[in-house]
Amino acid sequence: VHLVESGGGLVQPGGSLRLSCVGSGFAFWKYGMNWYRQTPGKEREFVAGVSSLSSWTQYADSVKGRFTISRENAKNTLFLQMNSLQPEDTAVYYCNANWVNSYWGQGTQVTVSS
């Protein structure tokens, strides 16, 4: 099982990034998919989630209206479109697949700074 995130980087406040996560080795289309983030010294926190067939999505209050989660099951890929980024969004972002098992990616760093 592999989950590989990409798309992180350095961006100025107010900017945008699009994260991707490609899954392999499991039935991607059967799993709910989530994005979490973590900063040093803090617990990993939920950012956004999408059901297996994209029938519902859920967001942390801190990102509502700015971030959009989506998935393309035909390509085993999860996305997170992040707009209006702020310094407090700086973190390592992790992809998570959750159903009968829970799988995690290695994370991708997002840094928002001028």
N, C-alpha and C positions, 0 to 999 in steps of 0.2 A: 504494500500500500504506500502510495506517495501522494502528497499534496505539496505543490511547488508554487509559492507566491512570487510575484514580480510586479514591477511598476512603482516601487517606492523610490524616494529620492529627496532632494532638497528643493523646497518651493518657498516663495515669498508669501507673507500673509495676504489673504485674498485670492490666492492662486488655486489651481485645481490639479488633481492627480487621479489617475485611474489604476486601481490595483486589479490584478488578475490572479487566479488560483486554478491550476490545472490538476485534476485528480486522476489517478490511475490505480489499478489493482483492486478495485471494489466497484460495486454497482452505484455509481455516482448518482444516477437518476432516482434512486430510492431514498437517498439521504437528504434530510434537511441540512442546509449549509449556512454557516455563520461566519462573521468576522468579529474578532476580538482584538483588543490592543492592550499593551502593557508598557509602563514606564518604570524606570529603576526605583525599587523600593515600594512599589505599589502592586496590588493584585491585578491579575488580568481582568479586564472588564469587557462586557458585551457591547458590541457596536451596532450590529445589524444582523438579521436573519431572514432567510427565505425558505419556504417549504419546497418539497421535492418537485412539485409541478408548478411552482411559482404562483400558487393560488393566494398566498398571503405573504406579507413581509412585516418585519418588526424592526423598530429602531430605538436606540437609546435616546433619551430626551435631548442629550447634548448635541446630537447630530441630525435630529429631525429637520427636514427642510433643506439640508445642505448635502447630505450623503444619499446615494441611491444604490441599493443592492440589486443585482440581477444575476441570472444564470443562463447558460446555453448548454442544455443537457446533451445535445448532439456532439458537442465538443468537450464534454466533461469539464466545463470551465465556469468559474464563479467570478463575478466582477464586483468592484466597489468604486463607484464614481464619487469622488470627494470634491466638492466645490466650496468656495468661501473658506478656505482653510485658515486656521488660526494657530498661534503658537501652542495653545493647549491641546491641539490635535497631534502634536509630536509624540511619537511612540513607535514601538515595533508592532506591526499589524500581523495577526495570525489568521489563517484560514482554518475552519473547523468543519468536519463532516460528522453528523450526529444521527444515529438511528439505533440499530442493535449494538453497534460499537461506536466509539468516538475516536476520530483521527484528527491529527494536528499537522500543520505545515511547520516549516522552520522559521517563518516570519520574514517580513521585509520592513526595513526602517523607513519611516516617514519623518522628515524634519521640516518644520515650518519656522522659518527665521528670515529676517531681513539682513 
